[in-house]
Amino acid sequence: MALVTGAGSGIGQAVATALGSAGYRLVLAGRRVQALEAVRRQLGGAADAAICVPCDVGQPDSVRALFELIEQRHGRLDLLFNNAGTSAPAVPMEELSFEQWMTVIQTNLTGAFLCTQAAMRLMKRQQPRGGRIINNGSISASTPRPFSAPYTASKHAITGLTKSTALDGREFDIACGQIDIGNAATDMTQAMSQGVLQADGRRAPEARMDVEHVGRAVLQMASLPLDANVLFMTIMATRMPFVGRG
């Protein structure tokens, strides 16, 4: 049984599709119920084994209700994909409002923590115990784009959360890994083909890759037995300006 947060579009949708095709029963969580239902319908034969649950991962009560439903409905959780995320406007740091900063941190970091915390509790007590948590990180955690302080800081923190979860879950058969994604072709990255601000001030188009590759990569991580773990995986468009000088 797998939970995908932020499942209503983009990477979440691609991962849900890959997991569904592999036979996972799915819980699709997100803030937009109509989008979740649209994803569920396109799962084909896996749609009957999927449910949609409205959830704001940054709110403890919403996460608590989500995991109570999972335990009541399925009795266990085998896989959590922490994917829900957002970003702030690409403006100089001094122009960001406190509210814009907190929106990103609340969703990207606090949301992942709250879901991880709830998953750890369930995975420790279920029989057989254990499970896997995969966090959606970002190559921005180590190599930020200009004007990305809230997003970069939140994803850098996700790396610490991944390592702590992997350590704390070890004796309970809970594996945790992270996938860092570069330029998956989703609605969010559509503008990259026209031009993206670079560190030297230029605007340049960037290569993107099919988001289905991300779904298959997460499925590969999820398919391992619990005595093996991909701690960190980077999947990126080969020609994007990331390695070296761009």
N, C-alpha and C positions, 0 to 999 in steps of 0.2 A: 504494500500500500504506500503510495507516494503523495506528498503534499507539494504543490508548486505555488509559491506566492508570486503576485504580479503576473498571473497566468493569462490575462486578457489580451495580450498583444506581444509582438516582438519576440524576444528571447524566451519569455515564459511560455508563449504559445508554441514555439518550436520545440522546447524541451517537453512540454506536455504531449505534443504529437509523437515525439520519439518514444517517450515512456509508454504511452498508450499503445503504440504499435508493438511494443515488446511485452505487452500483457499486464502491465501495472494497472491496478485499480487506482483511480486518481481523485484527489480533492483539489479543485481549482479555486484559488483564493485571490481576491482583489477587491478594489473599491467599486468597480463598474460591473454590475451584475449582467447587463445586456452583453457586454463584451465577453464575459466569462461564458455565457450561454452560447454565444456564437462560436467560441473555441470548442466547447463541448460538442456541438453539433457536427463540426468538421472532423471529429475524431473517428467517424465511421463506426466500425464495429466495436470500438472501445468506448463509445459514448454512453452506453448503458451502464458501464462500470465507473462512470465519473459523476461527481456531484460538484455543484458550484456553491461557494460560500462567500458572501460579502464580508470583507474584513479590512480594517485599517491597521496594518501591522505596527504602527507607531503608538497604538492605544492598548494598554494592558487588558482592559475589559474585553476588547474586541478579539485579541489573541486568545484570551482565556476561553471565550465562547467557542472559538474555532477549534481548539484542541479538545474541549469537552465533547463537541459534536463528533470529532474524529474517533475518540475513545468509545463513545456510545455506539457509533455506527459500525466501526471496524474493529475495535478492541486493541488496535496496535498501529504503529507507524514504522515503516521500514526505511523510508527515504524522505528527507526534507530538502528541497531546493530553495534556498533563501535568495530570491530573485527580485522582489519588489524594490523599486528604487526611483529616485527622481534627481533632478539637478536644478541649479539656480541660473539666473541670467548670466551670460558671459560678459561681465563688466569688471572694471578694476575693483580690487578688494575693498577699497575704502567706500565704494558706492553701494555695497551690499547692505541690506537691512538686517537687523537681528532676526526678524521673522523669516527672511529668506534663508539665512544660515540654519536656523532651527528646523525649518521644514525638511531640509536635506538630511541633517543629522538624525532627526526623529524617524524618518523613513528608512534611510540607508543603513544606519548603525543601530539605533535603538530598536527598530523593527526586527532586524536580524537577530539581535540579542534576545528579544522577548520570545521570538519563535524558537530559537535555539534552546533557551531555558525551558520552555514548555516541552519541546521534543526530548530533551535530556531526561526530564522527569518521567515521561511516558516510556521512553526506551529502556530506562533502568528497571522499571517495574513490570513491563510486559514479559510474557513467556512465549517462546524463548526471548531472552532479553537482547538488547542491542539494536543497532541500526546505523544508518549513514546520513550525515549532514553535508551538503555541498553548498558552499557560499559563492554567489556571483560577485567576484571582485572586479578588478579592472587593471589594465596596464597603466592607467593613470595613477594608481597607487604609488608607483615608483618613477613614472615619467609623466608629469602632469602637462596638460595643455595650458596655454595662457588663460588667465581669468577663470580658473576652475577650483579655487581654494576650498569651498564647501564640499564639492564632489570628491576632490582628491583626498582631502582630510578624512572623509567618511570611508573611502575605499582603503586608504592606508590603515585605518583602524580595523577594517574587516580582516586584514591580514593577521593582525594581532588576535582577533577573536577566533579566527580559524586555528591558529597555533594553540591557543589556550583550550579550545574545545577538543582538539585532537589529543592534547595531553590529559585533560580532565576526564575524557570519555574512554581512555585507553583500557582501564581495568574493568569497564562495564561493556566491552565489545561494541563501543560506539566509535565509528570512524568519521573523521571530518576532513574534507579537502576543499580546495578553492579553484575555481576556473576564472582566469583573467582573459577577457575577451577584447579583441581589437578590431573595430570597424565591421561588425556584423551588419548586413544590409537589412535594416528595419526602417520604419517610418521615422524613428528618432534620428537616424544618421543620413537621411535622404539628402540633406544639404551638403554633405561631404563631397558628392560628385560635382557640385558647382564650385566649391572652394571653402577651405577652412583656415582660420587664422593660425599661422605658424609662429614659432618662438622668435623668429627674426622679423616679425611684423608683416610678412607677406601673407597673401591668401592663395592657397594652392589646393587644387582638387586632390582627393585621396582615394585610393583603391578600397573597395569593400568586398566582403565575401558573403556567400549565401548563408543565411542564418540557420539553415538546416544542418550545416556542419557543427554548429554549436550544440544543437539537439543531440546529434550522434556522439559528440564528445562527452556530454554529460551522461548519456546512456552508458558509454564505455566505463566511466568512473563508477557509475551506480552498479554495474554488472559484476564488479569484483566481489569475491568473498570478503567477509569482514576481517579476515586476517591479512588482507592486502589493502593498500590505500594509495591513491594518488593525492599527495599532499597539496601540490600546486601544479596546475596545467595552464599554459598560455596557448591560446588559439587566436590567430590573427590573419588578416589579409596579407599575403606574402609581400605585396608591393607597397604597403603603407609605410610612411616615414616614421619608423619607430626605432629600429636597430641602427646604431652608429650615428651618423650626422644627418640622416633623413634623405 
